[in-house]
Amino acid sequence: MTTSFLLIVQIVLVAVLVLAVLLQKSSSIGLGAYSGSNDSVFGAKGPNSFLAKATFTIGFLFVINTITLGYMYSQKAQSSVVDNLVDQTVVAAPALDKKEESKK
């Protein structure tokens, strides 16, 4: 249940992070051009400083959530594919008789 909740949080963080990056003002015209006159809402410096801080915070939460999900999924899987391969019995090729070896 915890991993499914963290996976949903991960998807939400990705969507919010993409929007935060797209809303930032860039050298080219992106979605940041549609922010309009929101300078008074975000302060004297405008939305750039706020969006930069928000993007950093969301990115940090994304990385922490990714590490947590990786740790939880690794704890669920107690054995790896390589461990399963080693446990299988290896069938050796039949040995040649000494008579067959001398013919070669």
C-alpha positions as CSV (number, residue, x, y, z in Angstrom):
1,M,0.0,0.0,0.0
2,T,2.8,2.4,0.8
3,T,4.6,1.8,-2.5
4,S,1.4,2.4,-4.5
5,F,0.8,5.7,-2.6
6,L,4.4,6.8,-3.3
7,L,4.0,5.8,-6.9
8,I,1.0,8.1,-7.2
9,V,2.9,10.9,-5.5
10,Q,5.7,10.3,-8.0
11,I,3.3,10.8,-10.9
12,V,1.9,14.0,-9.4
13,L,5.4,15.3,-8.8
14,V,6.4,14.7,-12.4
15,A,3.3,16.5,-13.7
16,V,3.9,19.5,-11.3
17,L,7.6,19.6,-12.1
18,V,7.0,19.7,-15.9
19,L,4.5,22.5,-15.4
20,A,6.9,24.4,-13.2
21,V,9.7,24.1,-15.8
22,L,7.4,25.1,-18.7
23,L,6.1,28.2,-16.9
24,Q,9.5,29.6,-16.3
25,K,10.6,32.5,-18.5
26,S,13.2,31.4,-21.0
27,S,15.2,33.0,-23.8
28,S,12.7,31.6,-26.3
29,I,8.9,32.0,-26.1
30,G,7.5,29.1,-24.1
31,L,4.6,28.7,-21.8
32,G,6.2,31.3,-19.6
33,A,4.9,34.0,-22.1
34,Y,1.3,33.2,-21.0
35,S,1.9,34.0,-17.3
36,G,0.7,37.6,-17.9
37,S,1.0,40.2,-15.2
38,N,1.5,38.0,-12.2
39,D,4.3,40.2,-10.9
40,S,2.3,41.6,-8.0
41,V,1.3,38.2,-6.8
42,F,4.8,36.8,-6.6
43,G,6.5,40.0,-5.3
44,A,8.7,42.7,-6.8
45,K,11.1,40.3,-8.6
46,G,8.3,38.7,-10.4
47,P,7.5,35.0,-10.8
48,N,11.0,34.0,-11.9
49,S,12.4,33.8,-8.4
50,F,9.3,32.0,-7.0
51,L,9.2,29.5,-9.9
52,A,12.9,28.8,-9.6
53,K,12.5,28.1,-5.9
54,A,9.4,26.0,-6.5
55,T,11.1,24.0,-9.2
56,F,14.1,23.3,-7.0
57,T,11.8,22.2,-4.1
58,I,9.7,20.0,-6.4
59,G,12.8,18.5,-8.0
60,F,14.3,17.7,-4.5
61,L,11.1,16.0,-3.5
62,F,11.1,14.0,-6.7
63,V,14.6,12.8,-6.1
64,I,13.9,11.8,-2.5
65,N,10.7,10.0,-3.6
66,T,12.6,8.2,-6.3
67,I,15.3,7.0,-3.9
68,T,12.6,5.9,-1.4
69,L,10.7,4.0,-4.1
70,G,13.9,2.3,-5.3
71,Y,14.7,1.2,-1.7
72,M,11.2,-0.1,-1.0
73,Y,11.1,-2.1,-4.3
74,S,14.5,-3.5,-3.7
75,Q,13.5,-4.7,-0.2
76,K,10.4,-6.5,-1.8
77,A,12.6,-8.4,-4.2
78,Q,14.8,-10.6,-2.0
79,S,16.4,-12.4,-4.9
80,S,17.6,-11.2,-8.3
81,V,17.5,-12.8,-11.7
82,V,21.1,-13.7,-11.4
83,D,20.5,-15.5,-8.1
84,N,17.8,-17.5,-9.8
85,L,20.2,-18.5,-12.6
86,V,22.8,-19.6,-10.2
87,D,20.4,-21.8,-8.3
88,Q,19.4,-23.8,-11.5
89,T,21.3,-27.0,-12.0
90,V,23.7,-26.9,-14.9
91,V,23.4,-29.9,-17.2
92,A,26.9,-30.9,-18.4
93,A,27.6,-32.4,-21.8
94,P,28.1,-36.1,-21.7
95,A,31.7,-37.2,-21.4
96,L,33.4,-38.9,-24.4
97,D,34.6,-42.4,-24.0
98,K,38.3,-43.0,-24.2
99,K,37.8,-45.0,-27.4
100,E,36.0,-42.0,-29.1
101,E,38.8,-39.7,-27.9
102,S,41.5,-41.8,-29.5
103,K,39.6,-41.9,-32.9
104,K,39.9,-38.1,-33.1
